[in-house]
């Protein structure tokens, strides 16, 4: 038997059955046209608003479909999952609605806000166990509990029933759209949503191009497809936590390899720009993974001109305490925020000279850490400067060097720069 015949693809009938199963718990989320983004790209851009689900992400679809499929014996024994994010909330709400006991393993450093959200959705039907420092620690603890107590593990993406549940988004988009869809942009983490939705479109709208979007710092699916085998990354940037995985699911990889027309890698800073734009211009709150699909449009601007495009906004569970970091990353990506080591002569008026003669009238000092050395002639400071325009950087550096203030530029030195951002 060929490898292609061994690949599991959800049937349209199974997806329709999943839609029937989840209809009492999962909202049919709006498919809204964004006039602002449409004008920006000279295209018809539609947003599938999965951020408006009760648990503020699409994860309820797959979790509920999976848990509701369990046998009476499996339901009695209970379920287990490992998650610090949207999957945990989907499992928690599903457990409460189906009256099945669930144990949710989360890393010990998980913010209390996320723990409380999971408790709120699951109430007395779930127990939270904070274990280890990382997701992998929580995952291994969850698997041990499954083995010891014969509980069912609810995987966030590598599961047929979960894939079928996430695939219902594809059915909804096609039912809601009155025009042919040329492109769908969809975030990829483990691949549950991408594998499910892409299968529906390949069956019912085969001319639609399905574009997967991954964080640049966690290109697990793109790497795997390039290698023609599911490949685990050694390290990832975890900033876009809802889509940053070291290894995608085996089922998901096999499906996406066949179905996806392209995968775009989007820098984390670009995602931060999109988050701020959606909030400031559209009053839409999204988590980093939820902004991925829209962020990718910049990299497809020529292709989508005049086309009908859908971006799946996957979730809105964004912690407000992350806002300063999001703003910082956005400014760095736009080349508007720069860090330097500045050598200040040890004489009166040196700082004033730097501010008046070196900085432009629109430049702003946003960080200043001074450390006077034993050297009687010079003292160094780490200075962060926010510019009005990215083109102001080279003139600024030139003036620093001309007046002997320049020590070093830190943005391109990751080993030092990580302590500032």
C-alpha positions in Angstrom: 0.0 0.0 0.0 1.4 3.4 -0.9 2.1 6.1 1.7 -0.7 8.3 0.2 -3.3 5.7 0.8 -2.3 5.4 4.5 -2.8 9.1 5.2 -5.9 9.9 7.2 -8.1 12.6 5.7 -11.3 13.5 7.5 -14.3 12.9 5.3 -16.9 15.6 4.7 -19.5 13.4 6.3 -17.3 13.1 9.5 -16.9 16.9 9.5 -20.6 17.5 9.1 -21.2 15.0 12.0 -18.7 17.0 14.1 -20.5 20.2 13.3 -23.8 18.6 14.5 -22.0 17.4 17.7 -20.5 20.8 18.6 -23.4 23.1 17.6 -24.6 23.5 21.2 -21.3 24.6 22.5 -19.5 26.2 19.5 -20.7 29.5 18.0 -21.0 29.9 14.3 -18.5 32.8 14.4 -18.9 35.8 12.0 -17.2 36.1 8.7 -16.7 39.9 8.5 -15.1 41.9 5.8 -12.4 44.3 7.0 -12.8 47.5 5.0 -9.5 48.9 6.4 -7.4 45.8 5.5 -9.3 45.4 2.2 -8.3 49.0 1.2 -4.8 48.5 2.4 -4.2 45.5 0.1 -6.7 46.4 -2.7 -8.4 43.1 -2.1 -11.5 41.7 -0.5 -10.3 40.6 3.0 -12.6 38.7 5.2 -11.9 37.8 8.9 -13.3 34.5 10.3 -13.6 35.6 13.9 -12.8 32.6 16.0 -11.6 35.0 18.7 -15.4 35.4 19.5 -15.9 31.9 20.7 -17.0 31.5 24.3 -13.5 30.3 25.2 -12.0 33.0 22.9 -10.5 30.5 20.5 -11.4 27.7 18.0 -10.0 25.0 20.4 -13.4 24.3 21.8 -14.4 22.7 18.5 -11.8 19.9 18.5 -11.8 19.4 22.3 -15.6 19.0 22.6 -15.8 16.7 19.5 -13.1 14.4 20.9 -14.4 14.2 24.5 -18.0 13.7 23.4 -16.9 10.7 21.3 -15.6 8.7 24.3 -17.1 5.5 25.4 -19.0 5.3 28.7 -16.0 3.5 30.3 -13.6 6.1 29.0 -15.8 8.9 30.2 -16.1 7.3 33.6 -12.3 7.0 33.9 -11.8 10.7 33.0 -9.6 12.6 30.7 -6.2 14.4 30.8 -4.6 17.1 28.8 -1.4 19.2 29.0 -1.7 22.8 28.1 -1.1 26.3 29.4 -3.4 28.0 26.9 -6.4 27.7 24.6 -6.6 23.9 24.5 -6.8 23.8 28.3 -9.8 26.1 28.3 -11.5 24.1 25.6 -11.0 20.9 27.5 -12.2 22.4 30.7 -15.5 23.7 29.3 -16.1 20.4 27.5 -15.6 18.5 30.7 -18.1 20.7 32.5 -20.7 20.5 29.8 -20.3 16.7 29.3 -20.0 16.1 33.1 -16.7 14.3 32.7 -13.8 14.7 35.2 -10.7 16.1 33.7 -7.1 16.7 34.9 -5.3 19.5 33.3 -1.5 19.7 33.6 0.1 23.1 33.3 3.7 24.2 33.7 4.3 25.8 37.1 5.2 29.2 35.7 1.9 29.5 33.9 0.4 33.0 34.7 -2.3 33.0 37.3 -4.7 34.7 34.9 -4.6 31.6 32.6 -5.0 29.2 35.6 -8.1 31.1 36.8 -9.6 31.1 33.3 -9.3 27.3 33.1 -10.9 27.0 36.6 -13.7 29.3 35.6 -14.6 27.2 32.5 -14.2 23.8 34.2 -15.5 24.5 37.7 -15.8 21.3 39.8 -15.3 19.0 36.8 -11.6 19.7 36.4 -8.4 19.5 38.5 -5.4 21.6 37.7 -1.9 20.3 38.4 1.0 22.7 38.0 4.1 20.5 37.2 7.6 21.4 36.0 9.0 24.4 34.3 8.0 23.7 30.7 5.2 22.3 28.6 7.3 19.2 28.0 7.4 18.6 31.8 3.6 19.0 32.0 3.1 16.7 29.0 5.2 13.9 30.5 3.4 14.1 33.8 0.0 14.0 32.0 1.1 10.9 30.0 2.2 9.1 33.2 -1.3 9.8 34.8 -3.0 8.4 31.7 -0.9 5.2 31.9 -1.3 4.8 35.7 -5.0 5.5 35.9 -6.2 4.5 32.5 -7.4 7.9 31.6 -7.8 9.2 28.0 -5.3 11.8 26.8 -6.9 14.7 24.8 -4.3 15.7 22.3 -4.4 19.4 21.2 -3.9 18.5 17.5 -2.7 15.0 16.7 -6.1 13.3 16.9 -8.7 12.4 14.2 -11.7 13.7 16.2 -9.9 16.9 17.1 -9.0 17.5 13.4 -12.6 16.9 12.4 -13.8 19.4 15.1 -11.4 22.1 13.8 -12.4 21.3 10.2 -15.9 22.6 10.9 -14.5 26.1 10.5 -14.0 25.3 6.8 -17.6 24.3 6.4 -18.8 27.5 8.1 -16.6 29.7 5.9 -18.0 28.1 2.7 -21.6 28.3 3.9 -21.1 32.0 4.9 -19.3 33.2 1.8 -21.5 34.2 -1.1 -18.5 34.5 -3.5 -15.7 32.1 -4.5 -12.7 32.3 -2.1 -9.3 32.6 -3.8 -7.1 32.4 -0.7 -7.4 31.3 2.9 -4.6 32.2 5.4 -4.4 30.1 8.5 -2.0 29.9 11.5 -0.1 26.7 12.1 0.9 25.5 15.5 0.7 21.7 15.8 -1.4 21.7 12.6 -4.9 20.6 13.8 -6.7 23.6 12.4 -4.7 23.7 9.1 -5.1 20.0 8.4 -8.8 20.0 9.1 -9.7 23.2 7.3 -7.5 22.4 4.3 -9.2 19.0 3.8 -12.6 20.6 3.6 -11.5 23.2 1.1 -9.7 20.7 -1.1 -12.9 18.7 -1.3 -15.4 21.5 -1.6 -13.5 24.4 -3.0 -10.4 22.9 -4.7 -9.4 26.2 -6.5 -8.9 28.0 -3.2 -5.2 28.3 -2.3 -4.6 27.4 1.4 -1.6 29.4 2.8 -0.3 28.2 6.2 1.4 30.8 8.4 4.1 30.0 11.1 6.2 32.2 13.4 9.6 32.7 11.9 11.1 31.5 15.2 9.1 28.2 15.2 9.0 26.9 11.6 8.2 23.3 12.5 5.7 22.5 9.7 7.7 24.2 6.9 10.9 22.5 8.1 9.1 19.1 8.1 7.7 19.5 4.6 11.1 20.6 3.3 12.6 17.5 4.9 9.8 15.3 3.7 9.5 13.9 7.2 8.1 15.2 10.5 11.1 17.0 12.1 11.5 18.2 15.7 13.2 21.5 16.0 15.9 21.8 18.6 15.0 25.3 19.7 12.1 27.7 19.1 11.1 31.2 19.9 8.2 30.7 22.3 6.8 34.3 22.0 3.9 33.3 19.8 3.0 30.7 22.3 -0.3 29.6 20.6 1.7 28.5 17.5 5.2 27.8 18.7 5.7 24.0 18.8 8.9 22.0 18.3 7.1 19.2 16.5 3.8 19.1 14.6 1.5 16.2 14.8 2.2 13.2 12.6 -1.4 13.1 11.3 -1.3 16.9 10.8 2.0 16.8 8.9 0.8 14.1 6.5 -2.3 16.1 5.7 -0.7 19.5 5.4 2.1 18.1 3.2 -0.6 17.2 0.7 -3.0 20.1 1.1 -1.1 23.3 1.7 -0.2 25.5 -1.2 2.4 27.4 0.7 3.7 28.3 4.1 4.8 31.8 5.1 7.1 32.5 8.0 6.3 35.8 9.7 8.7 37.5 12.0 7.5 37.9 15.6 7.9 41.7 15.4 5.6 41.9 12.4 3.0 40.0 14.4 3.3 42.5 17.2 2.7 45.3 14.7 -0.5 43.6 13.6 -1.7 43.1 17.2 -1.3 46.8 17.9 -2.9 47.9 14.6 -6.0 45.6 15.1 -6.4 47.1 18.6 -5.8 50.7 17.8 -7.6 50.8 14.4 -10.3 48.1 14.7 -10.8 47.6 18.4 -10.1 43.9 17.9 -8.0 42.2 20.6 -6.0 39.2 19.4 -3.3 37.0 20.9 -0.1 36.6 18.9 -1.2 33.4 17.2 -4.5 35.1 16.3 -2.6 37.8 14.4 -0.5 35.4 12.3 -2.9 35.0 9.4 -3.3 38.8 8.9 0.4 39.4 9.4 1.1 37.2 6.4 -0.8 39.4 4.0 2.2 41.7 3.6 4.2 38.9 2.2 1.5 38.0 -0.4 0.4 41.6 -1.3 1.0 41.2 -5.1 -0.7 37.8 -5.3 -3.9 38.8 -3.4 -4.5 42.1 -5.2 -8.1 42.0 -6.4 -8.8 38.6 -4.9 -11.2 37.3 -2.3 -9.3 36.4 0.8 -10.2 34.9 4.2 -7.9 35.2 7.3 -8.8 32.9 10.2 -8.4 34.9 13.5 -7.8 32.0 15.7 -8.0 33.5 19.2 -7.9 36.4 21.6 -6.5 35.1 24.8 -3.9 37.8 25.2 -2.4 38.7 28.6 -2.4 42.5 29.0 0.8 42.3 30.9 2.5 41.4 27.6 1.6 44.7 26.1 5.0 46.5 26.8 6.9 43.6 25.2 4.5 43.6 22.2 5.0 47.3 21.7 8.8 46.9 22.0 9.0 44.1 19.5 6.9 46.0 17.1 9.1 49.1 17.3 12.2 47.0 16.8 10.8 45.3 13.8 9.9 48.7 12.3 13.5 49.9 12.9 12.2 52.6 15.1 13.8 51.4 18.4 17.5 51.2 18.8 19.9 50.5 21.7 23.5 51.8 21.9 26.4 51.9 24.2 27.2 55.6 24.4 30.6 56.8 25.7 30.1 60.0 27.7 33.1 62.2 28.4 33.5 62.8 32.1 32.9 66.5 32.0 30.0 68.8 32.8 27.5 69.3 30.0 28.2 66.0 28.1 24.7 64.6 28.5 23.2 68.0 27.4 25.4 68.0 24.3 24.2 64.5 23.4 20.6 65.4 23.8 20.8 68.8 22.0 23.4 68.3 19.4 23.2 64.5 18.6 19.6 63.5 18.9 17.1 64.8 16.3 14.2 66.9 17.5 11.8 63.9 17.1 14.1 61.3 18.7 13.1 60.1 22.2 15.3 58.5 24.9 13.3 55.5 26.2 16.0 53.7 28.1 19.1 55.0 30.0 21.4 53.0 32.2 24.6 54.7 33.2 27.6 53.0 34.8 30.5 55.3 35.7 33.8 53.6 35.3 37.1 54.2 37.0 38.3 55.6 33.7 38.5 59.4 34.4 37.9 60.3 30.8 34.9 58.3 29.7 31.8 56.7 31.3 29.5 54.3 29.3 25.7 54.2 29.3 23.3 51.9 27.6 20.8 54.1 25.8 17.6 53.2 24.0 16.4 55.7 21.4 13.0 55.7 19.6 13.0 57.4 16.2 10.3 59.0 14.2 11.5 57.4 11.0 13.7 54.4 10.3 15.7 56.5 7.9 16.9 58.6 10.8 19.2 55.8 12.1 22.2 56.3 9.9 22.4 60.1 10.4 22.1 59.5 14.2 25.0 57.0 14.2 27.1 59.4 12.0 26.6 62.3 14.4 27.5 60.0 17.4 30.8 59.0 15.7 31.6 62.5 14.6 31.3 63.8 18.2 33.0 60.7 19.7 29.9 59.5 21.6 29.5 56.2 19.7 30.5 53.0 21.6 28.5 50.2 20.1 25.2 49.2 18.4 23.3 46.5 20.3 20.3 45.6 18.2 22.4 43.2 16.1 24.1 41.6 19.1 21.6 39.0 20.4 23.7 37.7 23.3 23.7 41.2 24.8 20.3 42.4 23.4 18.3 39.7 25.1 18.9 41.4 28.4 17.2 44.6 27.2 14.0 43.2 25.5 
